[in-house]
Amino acid sequence: MKHSVYALLLVAALAFACGRKEEAPSSETAAPATGPAKPAAAIDASTAATVSGKVNFTGAKPAPKKIRMEQDKYCAAQHPGGSIETEDVVVNDNGTLANVFVWVEEGLGDRSFEASTQPATLDQKGCRYEPHVLGVMTGQPLDIVSSDNTNHNIHPMPKNNPEWNEVQGPGAPKKTKTFAREELLIPVKCNIHPWMKAYIGVVKNPFFAVTGKDGTFEIKGLPPGSYTVAAWHEKYNKMEQKVTVAAKEAKTVDFSFSGK
């Protein structure tokens, strides 16, 4: 009788063990610990390289469109005839393109960079954003100020960062914001004045620039290496080029956007 009981218990135990599903290993045991990540090597300023160039525009120069500002008498009074020209395509007198955001997109590997503590500034002046395109590092402060004697409504519309929408009246103190995640590029609008538009490029490194009235850019302080340099324009989207720089070398990288 005892042997029969023992046999039944043994059979039940084996059946229970065979019926159990094997548990997946936890993330803590699935892979061995690798230890803390090694900090990226500091850039040796004595070997730093420079990438510069210009952004050309080919094809027929688009005729700028006029924007009337009658809906806000203050805005209209800031400009001759009460109107401004659109800023979506600004072709300089030398055939280059303004408001192009240029940055090092790839090639820095695991290097990390501390955000600049020097704030960038976005002004609301003459009922338009100045500058039209600007760049900041992730975590870098952005001061939003208003030089106008009228209400504005600052409304960035990011995809990877929190969206916000705030009014800034005449004489109001500056608003300081930061963006935690890289994002290229964030459109900004004013809900009160629909013609007001700007774009903010948020990058993880300090190697970026925006073309101005001469269509040129310069990116200094790069460690020797091979990089992908990208150029973005709100109407013509993005272009990329590869470049390799040696220690202390200066390379030229030009872009060309076509209006056809």
Secondary structure, DSSP 8 states (H G I E B T S, - for coil): -HHHHHHHHHHHHHHHHHHS------HHHHS----S--------GGG-EEEEEEEEEESS-----EEE-TTSHHHHHTSGGGEEE--SS-B-TTSBBSS-EEEEEE--TT------SS-EEEEE-SSSEESSEEEEETT--EEEEE-SSS-EEEEE--SSS----EEE-TT---EEE---S-EEEEEEEESSSTT-EEEEEEESSS-EEE--TT-EEEEEEE-SEEEEEEEEETTTEEEEEEEEE-TT-EEE--EEEE--
